[in-house]
Amino acid sequence: MQTLNCRGKLIDLSIPKVMGIINVTTDSFYDGGKTTTKNNILSQAENMLLDGATFLDIGGYSTRPGANEVSETEEVKRVTEAIALILKKFPEAIISVDTFRSAVAKKAVEAGAAIVNDVSGGTLDSEMYTTVGKLKVPYILMHMRGTPETMSTLTDYENVTIEVIKDLASKIALARAEGINDVISDPGFGFAKTREQNFEVLNNLELFQNLEIPLLSGVSRKSFIYKTLDTTPEHALNGTTFVNTVSLMKGASILRVHDVNEAVECVKLWSAVNGVKHY
């Protein structure tokens, strides 16, 4: 049985869980600017928790290509204020901080975050593994090449699935060596991958079980979905639901989404198909 130790609370991943995205930024690709006030942050957190989110993922730095640079000081301010705000009203909430900076991760955990979600998988901050190891919190290790600014040019793979798995395996070993006990893998949909490569990774997602750690799928409203459907992020919920369902069927333990209710429904139906009781 796969579990995560989140500040002493054991989360059982035998039934997949949903992570709701709360971007406290002005320029995220889909929801930028929607949750920058205290009332909006609390409202979104409450709605996501009521809809069945197990985790809330707080991000203060947009990693979409062309996004504005955010100083470390500003990122710390954004995420720690949001974390404190949410935990004051919802003390049982399990919060993840979405950052590639170790200093931000440290401040966020000190403010009450229980998970570090690093889109760079440790490649953009050499202190990240050591920091998270000392913090003793779960770590989401995502595959990415380069930086958010350069990743779209770094898509040359002979076999994208195998290369991503090998890259994650080597980084998991480094993270373990620094004392990180709970590691979650994330293949990094949309990061340093073409549209076709994203679908190839999705089609082979069950192979990530060979890493023998929980798998997170973060596909919500991303361009490989909405461009294939010739639509926009705003109209990509149906496509997201389909890809989330495929992810669950192929072994994902966590769905990271903008739309919690629909993802929870996917998990309920997955549970029914697999004959397991959904809690």
C-alpha positions as CSV (number, residue, x, y, z in Angstrom):
1,M,0.0,0.0,0.0
2,Q,1.4,3.4,-1.0
3,T,1.0,6.1,1.6
4,L,2.3,9.7,2.1
5,N,3.3,11.1,5.5
6,C,2.0,14.6,5.5
7,R,2.9,16.2,8.8
8,G,2.1,13.0,10.7
9,K,-1.1,12.3,8.7
10,L,-0.9,9.2,6.6
11,I,-2.6,9.5,3.2
12,D,-3.5,6.2,1.6
13,L,-3.0,6.3,-2.2
14,S,-4.6,3.0,-2.9
15,I,-7.6,5.1,-3.9
16,P,-6.3,7.9,-6.1
17,K,-6.5,11.4,-4.7
18,V,-7.1,14.9,-6.2
19,M,-4.9,17.9,-5.8
20,G,-6.6,21.3,-6.5
21,I,-4.5,24.1,-8.1
22,I,-4.5,27.5,-6.5
23,N,-2.3,29.9,-8.4
24,V,-1.7,33.1,-6.5
25,T,-0.2,34.7,-9.6
26,T,-1.4,37.2,-12.2
27,D,-0.2,35.4,-15.3
28,S,-0.8,31.6,-15.1
29,F,-1.9,30.2,-18.4
30,Y,-5.5,29.4,-17.4
31,D,-6.4,31.0,-14.0
32,G,-3.9,33.9,-13.7
33,G,-5.3,36.7,-11.6
34,K,-8.4,34.8,-10.4
35,T,-7.0,34.1,-6.9
36,T,-5.0,37.1,-5.9
37,T,-7.3,38.5,-3.2
38,K,-7.9,37.0,0.3
39,N,-11.5,36.4,-0.4
40,N,-10.9,34.7,-3.7
41,I,-8.2,32.4,-2.2
42,L,-10.4,31.3,0.6
43,S,-13.4,30.8,-1.6
44,Q,-11.4,28.7,-4.0
45,A,-9.9,26.6,-1.2
46,E,-13.3,26.1,0.4
47,N,-14.9,25.0,-2.9
48,M,-12.1,22.6,-3.7
49,L,-12.1,21.0,-0.2
50,L,-15.9,20.7,-0.4
51,D,-15.6,19.1,-3.8
52,G,-13.3,16.5,-2.4
53,A,-9.7,17.7,-2.9
54,T,-7.2,15.9,-0.6
55,F,-4.5,18.4,-1.4
56,L,-4.3,22.1,-2.3
57,D,-1.3,23.1,-4.4
58,I,-0.3,26.7,-3.9
59,G,1.9,28.4,-6.6
60,G,3.3,31.9,-6.6
61,Y,5.4,31.7,-9.8
62,S,3.9,30.9,-13.2
63,T,6.0,28.5,-15.2
64,R,4.2,29.0,-18.5
65,P,6.6,30.1,-21.3
66,G,6.9,33.8,-21.4
67,A,5.6,34.3,-17.8
68,N,6.9,37.3,-15.8
69,E,9.9,36.8,-13.6
70,V,9.0,36.8,-9.9
71,S,11.6,37.6,-7.2
72,E,12.2,35.1,-4.5
73,T,11.0,37.6,-1.9
74,E,7.7,38.1,-3.8
75,E,7.2,34.4,-4.3
76,V,7.7,33.7,-0.6
77,K,5.3,36.5,0.3
78,R,2.6,35.2,-2.1
79,V,2.7,31.6,-1.0
80,T,3.2,32.0,2.7
81,E,0.4,34.5,3.0
82,A,-1.9,32.2,1.1
83,I,-0.9,29.1,3.2
84,A,-1.4,31.0,6.5
85,L,-4.8,32.3,5.3
86,I,-6.1,28.9,4.2
87,L,-4.8,27.0,7.3
88,K,-6.3,29.6,9.7
89,K,-9.8,28.8,8.3
90,F,-9.2,25.2,7.3
91,P,-6.6,23.8,9.7
92,E,-7.0,20.2,8.4
93,A,-6.1,21.2,4.8
94,I,-3.0,19.5,3.4
95,I,-1.1,22.1,1.4
96,S,1.5,21.6,-1.2
97,V,3.8,24.4,-2.3
98,D,4.5,24.6,-6.1
99,T,8.1,26.0,-6.3
100,F,11.5,25.2,-7.8
101,R,13.3,27.4,-5.2
102,S,14.6,25.7,-2.0
103,A,14.3,28.9,0.0
104,V,10.6,29.3,-0.9
105,A,10.0,25.6,-0.1
106,K,11.6,26.1,3.3
107,K,9.5,29.2,4.1
108,A,6.3,27.5,2.9
109,V,6.8,24.4,5.0
110,E,7.5,26.6,8.0
111,A,4.2,28.4,7.2
112,G,2.4,25.1,7.3
113,A,2.8,23.4,3.8
114,A,3.1,19.6,4.0
115,I,4.4,18.8,0.5
116,V,6.9,20.4,-1.9
117,N,6.0,20.2,-5.6
118,D,9.0,21.0,-7.8
119,V,8.5,21.4,-11.5
120,S,12.2,21.3,-12.1
121,G,12.8,18.1,-10.3
122,G,15.8,19.7,-8.5
123,T,17.5,20.9,-11.6
124,L,17.0,24.7,-11.0
125,D,18.2,24.8,-7.4
126,S,21.0,22.6,-6.3
127,E,19.9,22.9,-2.6
128,M,16.4,21.6,-3.2
129,Y,17.0,17.9,-2.3
130,T,19.0,18.7,0.8
131,T,16.4,21.2,1.9
132,V,13.4,18.9,1.4
133,G,15.3,16.1,3.1
134,K,15.8,18.2,6.2
135,L,12.2,19.4,6.1
136,K,11.0,15.7,6.1
137,V,8.0,16.3,3.8
138,P,6.9,14.5,0.6
139,Y,8.5,15.7,-2.6
140,I,6.9,15.7,-6.0
141,L,9.7,15.3,-8.6
142,M,8.7,16.4,-12.0
143,H,10.5,15.9,-15.3
144,M,11.6,19.0,-17.2
145,R,14.5,20.0,-19.4
146,G,16.0,23.5,-19.3
147,T,13.9,26.3,-17.9
148,P,10.3,27.4,-18.5
149,E,11.7,29.9,-21.1
150,T,13.8,27.3,-23.0
151,M,12.0,24.0,-22.5
152,S,10.0,24.2,-25.7
153,T,13.2,23.9,-27.7
154,L,14.5,20.9,-25.7
155,T,12.3,18.2,-27.2
156,D,14.8,16.0,-28.9
157,Y,14.3,12.4,-27.7
158,E,15.0,9.0,-29.2
159,N,12.3,7.5,-27.0
160,V,10.6,10.1,-24.8
161,T,9.0,7.6,-22.4
162,I,12.2,5.7,-21.6
163,E,14.3,8.8,-21.4
164,V,11.8,10.5,-19.0
165,I,11.7,7.4,-16.8
166,K,15.5,7.1,-16.7
167,D,15.8,10.7,-15.8
168,L,13.3,10.5,-13.0
169,A,15.0,7.3,-11.7
170,S,18.3,9.0,-11.4
171,K,16.8,12.0,-9.7
172,I,14.8,9.8,-7.3
173,A,18.1,8.1,-6.2
174,L,19.6,11.6,-5.6
175,A,16.6,12.7,-3.6
176,R,16.6,9.5,-1.5
177,A,20.3,10.0,-0.8
178,E,19.4,13.4,0.8
179,G,16.9,11.8,3.1
180,I,13.6,12.4,1.2
181,N,11.5,9.4,2.2
182,D,8.3,10.1,0.3
183,V,8.9,10.9,-3.4
184,I,6.1,11.2,-6.0
185,S,7.0,11.1,-9.7
186,D,5.5,13.4,-12.3
187,P,6.3,12.9,-16.0
188,G,5.9,16.6,-16.7
189,F,3.1,16.8,-19.3
190,G,3.6,20.0,-21.3
191,F,7.2,20.5,-20.1
192,A,9.9,20.0,-22.8
193,K,7.6,17.8,-24.8
194,T,5.8,18.2,-28.1
195,R,2.1,17.6,-28.4
196,E,2.8,14.1,-29.9
197,Q,5.3,13.3,-27.2
198,N,2.8,14.2,-24.5
199,F,0.4,11.7,-25.9
200,E,3.1,9.1,-26.3
201,V,4.0,9.4,-22.6
202,L,0.3,9.2,-21.7
203,N,-0.1,6.1,-23.8
204,N,2.9,4.5,-21.9
205,L,2.0,5.9,-18.5
206,E,1.8,2.4,-16.9
207,L,5.5,2.0,-17.4
208,F,6.1,4.6,-14.7
209,Q,5.0,2.0,-12.2
210,N,8.5,0.6,-12.6
211,L,9.7,3.5,-10.5
212,E,7.8,1.9,-7.6
213,I,6.6,5.3,-6.2
214,P,3.3,7.1,-6.5
215,L,2.6,8.8,-9.8
216,L,1.1,12.3,-10.3
217,S,-0.6,13.3,-13.5
218,G,-0.9,17.0,-14.1
219,V,-2.7,17.5,-17.4
220,S,-5.4,20.0,-16.5
221,R,-6.4,22.2,-19.5
222,K,-2.9,22.0,-21.0
223,S,-2.1,22.9,-24.6
224,F,-1.6,19.4,-25.9
225,I,-5.3,18.8,-25.0
226,Y,-6.9,22.0,-26.1
227,K,-4.8,22.3,-29.3
228,T,-5.7,18.8,-30.3
229,L,-9.4,19.7,-29.8
230,D,-8.9,23.0,-31.6
231,T,-10.2,25.0,-28.7
232,T,-8.9,27.0,-25.7
233,P,-7.9,26.3,-22.1
234,E,-11.4,27.6,-21.0
235,H,-13.1,25.0,-23.1
236,A,-10.7,22.1,-22.3
237,L,-12.5,20.6,-19.3
238,N,-14.0,17.7,-21.2
239,G,-10.7,16.9,-22.8
240,T,-9.0,17.1,-19.4
241,T,-11.6,14.7,-17.9
242,F,-10.8,12.2,-20.6
243,V,-7.0,12.4,-20.1
244,N,-7.5,12.2,-16.3
245,T,-9.5,9.0,-16.8
246,V,-6.8,7.5,-19.0
247,S,-4.2,8.5,-16.3
248,L,-6.2,6.7,-13.6
249,M,-6.6,3.6,-15.8
250,K,-2.8,3.6,-16.3
251,G,-1.9,3.9,-12.6
252,A,-1.9,7.6,-11.6
253,S,-2.3,8.0,-7.8
254,I,-2.8,11.8,-7.8
255,L,-4.6,14.1,-10.3
256,R,-3.5,17.7,-10.2
257,V,-6.4,19.8,-11.5
258,H,-8.1,23.1,-11.8
259,D,-11.5,21.4,-11.6
260,V,-11.8,19.3,-8.5
261,N,-15.4,18.1,-8.7
262,E,-15.0,16.6,-12.2
263,A,-11.7,14.9,-11.2
264,V,-13.3,13.4,-8.1
265,E,-16.0,12.0,-10.2
266,C,-13.4,10.4,-12.4
267,V,-11.9,8.7,-9.3
268,K,-15.3,7.5,-8.2
269,L,-16.0,5.9,-11.5
270,W,-12.5,4.4,-11.6
271,S,-13.2,2.9,-8.2
272,A,-16.5,1.4,-9.5
273,V,-14.8,-0.1,-12.5
274,N,-12.1,-1.6,-10.3
275,G,-14.5,-2.8,-7.7
276,V,-13.0,-0.8,-4.8
277,K,-14.9,1.3,-2.3
278,H,-14.4,5.0,-2.7
279,Y,-14.1,7.0,0.5
